[in-house]
């Protein structure tokens, strides 16, 4: 377990920084009137400060810088993450307004994805950039919006991101000799995990929300780190299986919502109280119980990813098939859940914070 030692500094620095910065960002949001107000499909009862995403982003950057010299690729991801943070802040300024239209948001996210992909991120098993670049573009934009959609209950998006970040950090550090990108990936992922974990106490108490700024930043950063790292021990195809397992729940939630909305003849980019977390609440779970259950799903898939990194390709495929089967059965149960007033949402791809 000595390979985890390089992760201590970025994790702890980010964790402490976000504990200090979150109350500061809360006061700034209150002073500026940057609040997520009740109404519409939101379930919280009091106006709640936003700007939690700013605290997470600054803390994550501080953890990366504290860990040592920042390489060009990591710096590129930090810059792109900062730009997508400002996109989210723009939407958070007035969560009830139309904001940036969904197709403009996707276009901007695609531009930032290309900004990161072009100099840094490729798929090693795809020799042609004409194949790897479109796949990575779809991956980064998709995961970015998956976390934006997942941010619909207190602590949900931040907790899932903390689990994913720590898993990526552990795997990248474990196979640090695979490539020069491994250690920077591990440090950046550990910083993100520390920042998200430190944010959770305030978020769970509804003291502050991360808003679109935070969910977009977290999703974008995780997507880039997943694409940057080499998860190919002992086999190259594992480099695809591991990120899918680590981020399985955001992928599952977004896929479930899109499929069921299309089946009902609804637009997949419009708001609705039909995410997996809402459906769990409508089935009788408390909101905290629903979030903890989703944590458990995320953790189980993270542990499966850790297992996959040490076994043969055949066993990796079996593990992936098993995880997919579990989520499929879970989805079949959730699709029967009533969709009503117990949930809340934010989308276009997402608008505002729907935390309760």
C-alpha positions in Angstrom: 0.0 0.0 0.0 3.0 2.3 -0.1 2.0 3.4 -3.6 -0.8 5.5 -1.9 1.7 7.7 -0.2 1.9 10.3 -3.0 -1.9 10.7 -2.7 -1.8 11.9 0.9 -0.7 15.5 0.2 -3.1 16.4 -2.6 -6.0 14.7 -0.8 -5.5 16.4 2.5 -4.7 19.8 1.0 -7.9 19.7 -1.1 -9.9 18.4 1.9 -8.7 21.2 4.3 -9.0 23.9 1.6 -12.6 23.1 0.8 -13.5 23.1 4.5 -12.1 26.6 4.7 -13.5 27.9 1.4 -17.0 26.5 1.6 -18.2 28.9 4.4 -16.5 31.8 2.5 -18.2 30.9 -0.7 -21.5 30.6 1.2 -21.1 34.1 2.6 -20.2 35.5 -0.8 -23.2 33.9 -2.4 -25.5 35.3 0.3 -24.0 38.7 -0.2 -24.4 38.6 -4.0 -27.9 37.1 -3.7 -26.7 34.0 -5.6 -29.3 31.6 -4.2 -31.2 28.6 -5.4 -34.8 29.6 -4.4 -37.6 27.2 -3.8 -40.3 26.8 -6.4 -41.2 24.9 -9.5 -39.8 21.4 -9.3 -37.4 22.0 -6.4 -38.0 20.4 -3.1 -35.9 22.5 -0.7 -37.9 24.9 1.5 -35.4 27.8 2.0 -33.3 29.8 -0.4 -29.9 28.1 -0.4 -26.5 29.7 -1.4 -24.8 28.3 -4.5 -21.1 28.7 -5.3 -20.2 25.4 -3.7 -18.7 24.4 -7.0 -16.2 27.3 -6.8 -15.0 26.0 -3.4 -14.5 22.5 -4.9 -12.7 23.7 -8.0 -10.3 26.0 -6.0 -9.6 23.2 -3.5 -8.9 20.7 -6.2 -6.5 23.0 -7.9 -4.7 23.7 -4.6 -4.3 20.0 -4.0 -2.8 19.5 -7.5 -0.4 22.4 -7.1 0.6 21.3 -3.5 1.5 17.8 -4.8 4.4 19.1 -6.9 5.2 20.5 -10.4 2.1 20.6 -12.6 2.6 19.0 -16.0 1.2 20.5 -19.2 -1.7 18.0 -19.5 -2.9 18.5 -16.0 -2.6 22.2 -16.4 -4.8 22.0 -19.6 -7.4 20.0 -17.7 -7.4 22.6 -14.9 -7.8 25.5 -17.3 -10.7 23.7 -19.2 -12.3 22.8 -15.9 -12.1 26.5 -14.9 -13.8 27.5 -18.1 -16.6 25.0 -17.6 -17.0 26.2 -14.0 -17.7 29.7 -15.3 -20.4 28.2 -17.7 -22.0 26.7 -14.6 -21.8 30.0 -12.6 -23.5 31.8 -15.5 -26.4 29.4 -15.2 -26.4 29.6 -11.4 -26.8 33.4 -11.5 -30.5 32.9 -12.2 -31.5 29.2 -12.0 -35.1 30.1 -13.0 -34.1 31.9 -16.1 -33.7 30.2 -19.5 -29.9 30.5 -19.2 -27.7 29.2 -22.0 -29.7 27.0 -24.4 -28.9 23.3 -24.1 -27.3 23.0 -27.5 -25.0 26.0 -26.9 -24.0 24.4 -23.6 -23.2 21.1 -25.4 -21.3 23.0 -28.1 -19.1 24.8 -25.5 -18.5 21.6 -23.6 -17.5 19.9 -26.9 -15.0 22.8 -27.6 -13.4 22.3 -24.1 -13.3 18.6 -24.7 -11.4 19.1 -27.9 -9.1 21.6 -26.1 -8.1 18.8 -23.7 -8.2 15.9 -26.2 -6.1 17.3 -29.0 -2.8 17.6 -27.1 -3.2 15.0 -24.5 -5.8 12.3 -24.5 -6.0 9.3 -26.9 -7.1 5.8 -26.7 -4.0 3.6 -26.9 -5.8 0.6 -28.6 -7.2 2.9 -31.3 -4.4 3.8 -33.6 -6.3 6.3 -35.6 -7.1 9.7 -34.1 -10.2 9.7 -36.4 -11.6 7.0 -34.1 -10.2 8.0 -30.7 -11.0 11.7 -30.8 -14.8 11.3 -31.5 -15.1 8.6 -28.9 -13.3 10.7 -26.3 -15.4 13.8 -27.3 -18.6 11.8 -26.7 -17.2 10.4 -23.4 -16.2 13.7 -21.9 -19.4 15.5 -22.9 -21.5 12.6 -21.8 -19.9 12.1 -18.4 -20.0 15.9 -17.8 -23.7 16.0 -18.2 -24.3 12.8 -16.4 -23.0 14.3 -13.2 -24.9 17.5 -13.9 -28.1 15.4 -14.1 -27.1 13.3 -11.0 -26.9 16.4 -8.9 -30.5 16.2 -7.6 -30.2 15.4 -3.9 -28.0 16.6 -1.1 -24.6 15.0 -1.3 -25.4 12.7 -4.2 -23.2 14.1 -7.0 -20.3 15.0 -4.6 -20.3 11.7 -2.9 -20.3 9.6 -6.1 -17.5 11.9 -7.4 -15.5 11.3 -4.3 -15.8 7.5 -4.6 -14.9 7.7 -8.3 -12.0 10.1 -7.7 -10.4 8.0 -5.0 -10.8 4.9 -7.2 -9.1 6.5 -10.1 -6.3 7.8 -7.8 -5.7 4.4 -6.3 -5.5 2.6 -9.6 -3.3 5.2 -11.3 -0.9 5.2 -8.3 -0.9 1.4 -8.2 0.3 1.2 -11.8 2.5 4.3 -11.8 5.1 2.5 -13.9 2.6 2.0 -16.8 3.2 5.5 -18.2 4.3 9.1 -17.2 0.7 10.2 -17.1 -0.2 7.9 -14.2 1.2 9.9 -11.2 -0.3 13.3 -12.4 -3.6 11.5 -12.9 -3.5 10.0 -9.4 -2.7 13.3 -7.8 -5.5 15.2 -9.6 -8.0 12.5 -8.9 -7.0 12.4 -5.2 -7.4 16.2 -5.0 -10.9 16.0 -6.5 -11.8 13.2 -4.1 -10.6 15.3 -1.1 -12.4 18.4 -2.3 -15.7 16.5 -2.8 -15.5 14.7 0.5 -14.8 17.9 2.4 -17.8 19.6 0.7 -20.2 16.9 1.8 -20.9 18.0 5.5 -22.1 21.4 4.4 -24.0 20.0 1.4 -25.8 17.4 3.5 -27.0 20.0 5.9 -28.3 22.2 3.0 -25.9 25.0 3.9 -24.7 25.3 0.3 -25.3 23.7 -3.0 -22.6 23.0 -5.6 -24.9 24.2 -8.4 -24.4 23.7 -12.1 -20.9 25.1 -11.7 -19.8 22.3 -9.3 -21.6 19.4 -11.1 -20.2 20.4 -14.5 -16.7 20.9 -13.1 -16.7 17.5 -11.3 -18.1 15.6 -14.2 -15.7 17.2 -16.7 -12.7 16.6 -14.5 -13.5 13.0 -13.8 -14.2 12.3 -17.5 -10.8 13.8 -18.5 -8.9 11.9 -15.8 -10.6 8.7 -16.8 -9.5 9.2 -20.4 -6.0 10.3 -19.5 -5.0 7.4 -17.2 -3.7 4.0 -18.4 -5.9 1.4 -16.8 -4.4 -1.5 -18.9 -2.9 -3.9 -16.4 -2.9 -6.7 -17.1 -4.7 -6.2 -20.5 -5.2 -3.2 -22.8 -9.0 -3.6 -23.1 -9.2 -3.1 -19.4 -8.5 0.6 -20.1 -12.1 0.8 -21.4 -13.7 -1.5 -18.8 -12.3 0.2 -15.7 -13.6 3.8 -16.4 -17.0 2.4 -17.3 -17.2 0.5 -14.0 -16.0 3.4 -11.9 -18.6 5.8 -13.5 -21.2 3.1 -13.9 -23.9 4.8 -11.8 -23.9 8.2 -13.5 -24.0 6.4 -16.8 -26.9 4.2 -15.6 -28.9 7.1 -14.2 -28.6 9.2 -17.4 -29.4 6.2 -19.6 -32.4 5.2 -17.5 -33.9 8.8 -17.7 -33.3 9.2 -21.4 -34.8 5.8 -22.4 -37.9 6.2 -20.2 -38.5 9.8 -21.3 -38.2 8.8 -25.0 -40.5 5.9 -24.3 -43.1 8.3 -22.9 -42.7 10.7 -25.8 -40.9 13.4 -23.7 -37.9 15.4 -24.5 -34.8 13.9 -22.8 -33.4 17.4 -22.1 -36.4 18.7 -20.3 -36.8 18.7 -16.5 -38.5 15.9 -14.7 -38.7 14.2 -11.3 -37.8 10.8 -12.7 -34.1 10.2 -11.9 -33.2 7.0 -10.0 -32.9 8.9 -6.7 -36.4 10.4 -7.1 -37.8 7.0 -7.9 -36.2 5.5 -4.8 -37.8 8.1 -2.6 -41.1 7.5 -4.3 -40.7 3.8 -3.5 -40.6 4.7 0.2 -36.9 5.4 1.0 -35.9 8.6 2.8 -33.7 11.0 0.8 -30.6 10.2 2.9 -31.3 6.5 2.5 -31.6 6.9 -1.2 -28.3 8.7 -1.4 -26.6 6.1 0.7 -27.9 3.3 -1.4 -26.6 5.0 -4.5 -23.2 5.4 -2.7 -23.3 1.6 -2.1 -23.9 0.9 -5.8 -21.0 3.3 -6.7 -18.7 1.7 -4.2 -19.5 -1.8 -5.3 -18.7 -0.9 -8.9 -15.5 0.8 -7.8 -14.4 -2.3 -6.0 -15.2 -4.3 -9.1 -13.0 -2.0 -11.1 -10.2 -2.6 -8.6 -10.7 -6.3 -9.1 -10.7 -6.0 -12.8 -7.3 -4.3 -12.8 -5.8 -7.5 -11.5 -7.4 -10.3 -13.5 -7.5 -11.6 -17.0 -9.6 -10.1 -19.8 -12.1 -13.0 -19.6 -12.8 -12.4 -15.9 -12.9 -8.7 -16.6 -15.7 -9.2 -19.1 -17.5 -11.4 -16.7 -17.3 -8.8 -14.0 -18.6 -6.1 -16.4 -21.4 -8.4 -17.5 -22.3 -9.0 -13.8 -22.4 -5.3 -13.0 -24.4 -4.5 -16.1 -26.9 -7.3 -15.1 -27.3 -5.9 -11.6 -28.0 -2.4 -12.9 -30.4 -3.7 -15.6 -32.5 -5.5 -13.0 -32.3 -2.4 -10.8 -33.5 -0.3 -13.7 -36.4 -2.6 -14.4 -37.5 -2.2 -10.8 -37.1 1.6 -10.8 -39.1 2.0 -14.1 -42.2 0.8 -12.2 -41.8 3.4 -9.5 -44.3 6.3 -9.5 -43.0 9.6 -10.7 -44.5 12.3 -8.5 -43.8 15.1 -6.0 -41.3 13.4 -3.9 -38.4 14.2 -6.3 -37.0 17.2 -7.9 -34.9 18.0 -10.9 -32.7 20.3 -12.9 -31.9 20.0 -16.5 -31.4 21.6 -19.9 -29.2 19.6 -19.6 -29.7 20.8 -16.0 -30.9 24.0 -14.5 -30.2 25.1 -11.0 -30.0 22.8 -7.9 -32.8 20.5 -7.1 -31.5 19.5 -3.7 -34.0 19.0 -0.9 
